[in-house]
C-alpha cells in the first residue's frame, strides 16, 4: 500500500506590535492609518488623526513657589514653578530708556494713571526684554524619555524649547510690565503749611525702585510628544496661579519690604490666553502597502496631518506645524487672533491644509480654556 504524505505549510512570520513598531515604524503607523473598515484613519494610540489628548491640570502643587502647576497630556507630564525675586533698579547697569523715564505707578491693581493699551504693550516689550524680567528654565534630562539621561548636558531640543518659550512670552506680551514694577511716590513738600499749599503742578513723580523678576522653572517628569504644548500649558496654569506678596519701598531703610500678610498679596494678571497646538505630517508610501492609493509614479501614498503627535509619531514625521491662537478677547469681532505660526520641514501643508489646522486649533483652544477657567479665579 502506498503511503500518503501530508503537506504542511510553514507558518507566516509575525511579530508582536512593539517589535513591529521598533523594526518598521513607518509601515507600522501607515498600516493603522490605512486600515480598512471602521478602524480606518486611526493611529496606533487609538486616536483619530484630528484628535487631541485632553489635558489634566493641577495647580498649587509646589509649596515654596509663588505659583505652580502640573500638566498631564497623555503620557507627557510636566511641572512648572514660578518664583519671584526682587531686582533693584540701582543694581541694573544699563537701565532701558523706557524704565528710566517711566513715571507710572506700578501695581497689579492698576494704581496710577490709565494708559493706552497699545502704548502699554510697547513699553512692556522694552522693559521685559531689556531687564530680563521673565527667565524660563527647562529641564528634560530627568529620565523623562530613554534619550533624556539624568545628569547629561542640556540637549539641543531643550535649548530650542527654551528659546521658543522665551520668544513667545515676549511676543504675546502675556505679562504686563507695570504689574512687576515696585514704585515709590515721595510725599509732597509743605503739606502741613496752610500758608504754602502744595503746588499741584509740581507734585512728586512716582519713581520705579525695583522690579519683580519671574523665574519659570519647567521640569519634565515624562515625555511622550508635544513637549512645547505641554510646557506652554504648564506655564499658563502656573502664571494664573501666581500670587506675589505686596512689595513697597521703605524710604527710611532704603530697601524693598514685603508684607507677610496673605490678604495683602496680589494675584498676577495675564493679557489674553494664547494656546499652542502642534501638528505632525505623516507622508504615506505607496510601495510599502499594496492597498494604499498610489500616485502616477507608484511611490507615494496619501498624507495624514496628525494632531498632538506622541513621541513615536514625531519620530516618523518630517514636517511639523505649531499654531498659537488666542480667542480670549471677546471685544473683537474676529473669531480669534493668531499669535504665531511655526512650520518646519516638508511641503505637504499648503494654504488649504493650513486653514484646516487653524480650525482644529480653535477647537483645541476651547478645550484648554475650559480646563484653565477655574485656575486663578479664587479671591486672595
SVG drawing of the C-alpha trace seen along z (x, -y; Angstrom):
<svg xmlns="http://www.w3.org/2000/svg" viewBox="-18 -132 45 134">
<polyline fill="none" stroke="black" stroke-width="0.4" points="0.0,0.0 1.3,-3.4 2.0,-5.8 0.2,-9.1 2.3,-12.2 0.6,-15.2 1.9,-18.6 2.4,-21.0 2.5,-24.8 5.1,-26.9 3.5,-29.4 3.8,-33.0 6.4,-35.1 4.7,-37.6 6.0,-40.0 4.3,-41.5 3.2,-45.1 6.1,-46.6 8.7,-44.8 6.9,-45.7 6.8,-49.3 10.5,-49.3 11.7,-47.5 9.5,-49.2 7.9,-52.3 6.8,-53.9 4.9,-50.9 3.5,-50.2 1.9,-53.6 0.7,-53.6 -0.9,-50.2 -3.0,-51.7 -4.0,-54.8 -4.9,-53.0 -6.6,-50.0 -9.9,-49.1 -13.3,-49.2 -14.2,-51.1 -10.6,-51.4 -9.5,-53.4 -7.8,-56.7 -7.0,-55.7 -3.4,-55.9 -1.6,-53.3 -2.6,-55.1 -6.3,-54.6 -6.8,-58.3 -8.0,-59.7 -5.8,-61.9 -7.7,-65.0 -8.0,-64.1 -6.0,-65.9 -5.3,-64.5 -7.4,-66.0 -5.1,-67.9 -5.2,-67.5 -4.1,-70.4 -3.5,-70.7 -2.3,-73.9 -0.6,-74.8 1.4,-71.6 4.7,-73.3 4.6,-74.9 7.8,-77.0 6.8,-78.8 4.6,-81.8 2.7,-79.8 2.9,-76.2 1.1,-73.7 1.3,-70.1 0.1,-69.3 -0.5,-65.9 -1.0,-65.4 -1.4,-61.7 1.9,-60.2 3.6,-63.6 3.8,-65.1 5.4,-68.4 5.6,-70.6 6.2,-74.3 7.0,-76.6 7.1,-80.4 9.4,-82.1 9.5,-85.9 12.7,-87.7 13.2,-91.4 15.6,-93.3 16.6,-96.7 16.9,-99.4 20.2,-100.6 21.7,-97.1 20.9,-97.4 24.0,-98.5 22.3,-99.6 18.7,-100.6 16.4,-100.6 15.2,-104.1 11.6,-103.1 12.2,-102.1 14.3,-105.1 11.7,-107.7 8.5,-105.9 6.6,-107.6 3.5,-105.5 2.9,-103.8 3.2,-100.0 1.0,-97.5 -1.2,-94.6 -4.3,-96.5 -3.6,-99.2 -2.9,-102.1 -1.9,-105.3 -2.8,-107.0 -4.7,-104.9 -2.5,-104.1 -3.4,-103.4 -3.3,-99.6 -1.1,-99.8 1.4,-102.2 1.4,-100.0 2.3,-96.9 5.2,-98.7 6.6,-99.7 6.2,-96.1 8.4,-94.7 11.2,-97.1 11.2,-96.5 10.6,-92.8 13.2,-92.1 15.8,-94.7 15.7,-93.9 15.1,-90.1 12.2,-90.1 10.9,-86.7 13.5,-83.9 12.4,-80.5 14.4,-77.4 13.6,-73.9 15.0,-70.5 14.5,-67.5 17.2,-65.2 15.2,-63.8 14.8,-60.3 11.6,-61.5 12.4,-59.6 15.1,-57.0 17.1,-59.6 17.0,-62.1 19.5,-60.6 19.8,-62.3 23.0,-64.2 23.8,-64.8 24.4,-68.2 21.3,-70.1 20.3,-68.8 19.6,-70.8 15.9,-70.0 15.9,-71.6 17.7,-74.7 15.3,-75.0 12.3,-74.7 13.7,-77.4 14.2,-79.8 10.7,-79.2 9.1,-79.7 11.0,-82.9 10.2,-84.3 6.5,-83.5 6.4,-85.1 7.7,-88.3 5.8,-88.4 2.4,-87.7 3.1,-90.3 1.4,-87.8 2.7,-89.7 2.3,-93.5 5.5,-95.3 3.6,-97.6 2.4,-94.6 6.1,-93.8 7.1,-97.4 7.7,-98.4 7.3,-102.1 7.6,-104.8 5.9,-108.2 7.6,-110.8 5.5,-112.9 4.8,-116.4 6.6,-119.3 5.0,-121.7 1.9,-119.5 1.2,-120.8 1.8,-124.5 -1.6,-126.2 0.1,-129.4 2.0,-127.5 -0.3,-124.9 1.4,-122.3 1.6,-123.1 -0.5,-120.6 1.6,-121.0 4.8,-120.2 3.7,-117.0 6.3,-114.3 6.5,-111.9 6.3,-108.2 9.7,-106.5 10.3,-102.9 12.6,-101.5 12.6,-97.8 11.0,-95.0 9.7,-91.6 11.7,-89.1 9.8,-85.9 11.8,-82.6 9.8,-79.9 11.3,-76.5 9.9,-73.8 10.7,-70.1 9.5,-67.2 8.5,-64.1 7.7,-62.0 7.9,-62.9 5.7,-61.4 5.5,-64.0 4.2,-67.6 6.7,-68.9 6.1,-72.5 2.4,-72.3 2.6,-70.7 5.3,-73.1 3.4,-76.2 0.2,-75.0 2.0,-74.4 3.4,-78.0 -0.1,-79.4 -1.5,-77.5 1.4,-78.4 1.2,-82.1 -2.6,-82.1 -1.9,-80.6 0.9,-83.1 0.3,-85.3 3.0,-87.9 3.5,-89.5 2.7,-93.2 6.1,-94.9 6.8,-98.6 9.8,-100.8 10.8,-102.0 12.4,-105.4 13.9,-105.2 15.8,-101.9 16.1,-102.4 15.1,-98.9 12.1,-96.9 9.9,-95.4 7.3,-92.7 4.2,-92.3 3.8,-88.9 0.0,-89.1 -1.5,-86.9 -4.5,-89.2 -2.2,-91.9 -0.8,-89.7 -1.7,-90.4 -2.6,-87.9 -0.8,-88.2 -2.9,-89.1 -2.4,-87.7 -3.0,-89.5 -5.0,-87.0 -4.8,-83.2 -2.7,-82.0 -2.8,-78.2 -0.3,-76.3 -1.3,-73.4 1.2,-71.1 0.7,-69.0 2.9,-66.5 2.6,-65.4 2.9,-61.7 3.7,-61.0 2.4,-57.7 4.4,-55.4 2.7,-53.5 5.4,-50.8 5.1,-49.7 1.4,-48.7 -0.4,-47.5 -3.9,-48.6 -2.8,-52.2 -3.6,-54.6 -0.5,-55.4 0.2,-58.4 1.3,-58.2 4.9,-57.3 3.6,-54.5 5.8,-55.5 3.6,-57.9 0.6,-57.2 -1.8,-59.6 -0.7,-62.0 -2.1,-62.5 -1.8,-65.5 -1.8,-64.3 -2.9,-66.5 -0.9,-66.4 1.6,-63.8 3.2,-61.4 6.9,-60.6 6.6,-57.6 4.7,-59.7 7.2,-62.6 10.0,-60.1 8.5,-59.1 7.2,-62.5 9.5,-65.0 7.1,-68.0 5.6,-69.9 3.4,-72.9 2.7,-74.8 -0.1,-77.3 -0.7,-79.6 -4.2,-81.1 -5.8,-83.4 -9.6,-83.8 -10.0,-85.3 -10.7,-88.9 -14.4,-88.9 -14.5,-92.6 -13.1,-91.8 -15.5,-90.7 -13.0,-88.3 -13.2,-84.7 -9.7,-84.8 -6.2,-86.0 -3.3,-84.0 -0.3,-84.9 2.2,-82.7 2.7,-80.0 5.8,-77.9 6.5,-75.4 9.5,-73.1 10.3,-70.7 8.3,-69.2 5.9,-70.8 2.6,-69.0 1.0,-71.8 -0.3,-74.3 -2.9,-77.1 -5.9,-74.8 -4.3,-72.4 -3.2,-75.3 -6.8,-76.6 -7.9,-73.2 -5.2,-73.2 -6.3,-76.7 -9.9,-75.3 -8.5,-72.4 -6.6,-74.9 -9.8,-76.9 -11.4,-73.7 -8.2,-72.9 -8.3,-76.4 -11.9,-75.9 -10.9,-72.7 -7.9,-74.2 -9.8,-77.3 -12.4,-75.2 -9.6,-73.4 -7.9,-76.6 -11.1,-78.5 -11.1,-77.8 -7.4,-78.5 -6.6,-81.8 -10.2,-82.9 -10.2,-82.4 -10.0,-85.6 -6.8,-86.3"/>
</svg>
